[in-house]
Amino acid sequence: MAEPPRALITGVAGQDGSYLAELLLAKGYDVWGIVRTAPAGPLPNLAAIQDRLTLVVGDLREPTTLPAALERCRPRELYHLAADTFVPASWEDPAQAVRTIALGTTELLETLRRDHPAVRLFNASTSEVFGAAEESPQNETTPWRPVNPYGIAKLHAQLSVAAHRERYGLHASSGILYNHESPRRPERFLPRKVARGAAAIKLGLETELALGDLDARRDWGFAGDYVEAMWLMLQQDGADDYVIATGTPRTVGELVATAFAHVGLDPDAHVRVDPAFVRAPDPVARVGDPGKAAAVLGWRPRTRFEDWIGAMVDADLRALRAP
């Protein structure tokens, strides 16, 4: 009997890593995951599957740990998801963002080139590489214009992946991921903030929710759909980069209305615009064109906007009711 394919996921305990681990297990993979420190107990996002994973300790800030994890695991596929994805945090220590994301990814690529050239790599990039884009929607040929340390570091990593693919023939792909959400998102991200606010107001724990510009637009999707695109990239004969997005712009106001409608509340009675949260608008809407992913990978988002928002609100209702 053939051994199951083996995959290694950096950032396995995060939102994307946990959904990806579930997907790969369902497909019969032997799944390994890298965590920064040995867990003392169940990891929240992995609670349902942790006993089916092999966890190894590694850290992008400690370059020697990743080669050691690769040598121990010897995967067929490597999904590189580890990074702090909260954009404002990258301004607190821009140098650290570059060291962790840009240099960490380059060192990982060099390890693959030297010691594991047959491993197929997925690298998680971001719509932040487009930054102050002048065209909408954005696709794989849209000029790069990152405007924050996170986007700059991710672009460096993405270009390094492409350079190693072209120069050394590595099967290395980047997914240019637009905003993708779920109940596993930390509360500092806007959709979780909105979902938790609606749940807390419904339960009488809070009375209002302060937000920024309700007309700001984003391309939001469901994280569980996006990890399927990651897997599909590594099943192709050739590697490439793909925009992964819904292609549909949504306003913050639509996000709010959907979350509050889920619990039968009128957002006008509870939502306040706080000027402190209002940011300068993007030159054009940050919306991705997933046409290439649809044509080549056969990928399309499946989960409706209303459904994943409702799932987030329901998860926060359960959490807030818990003793």
Beta strands, then each sheet from edge to edge (+ up, - down):
strand 1: 6-10
strand 2: 30-35
strand 3: 54-57
strand 4: 77-80
strand 5: 120-126
strand 6: 172-177
strand 7: 180-181
strand 8: 209-211
strand 9: 217-218
strand 10: 221-222
strand 11: 242-244
strand 12: 250-251
strand 13: 271-273
sheet 1: 3+ 2+ 1+ 4+ 5+ 6+ 11+
sheet 2: 7+ 10+
sheet 3: 8+ 13+
sheet 4: 9+ 12-
end
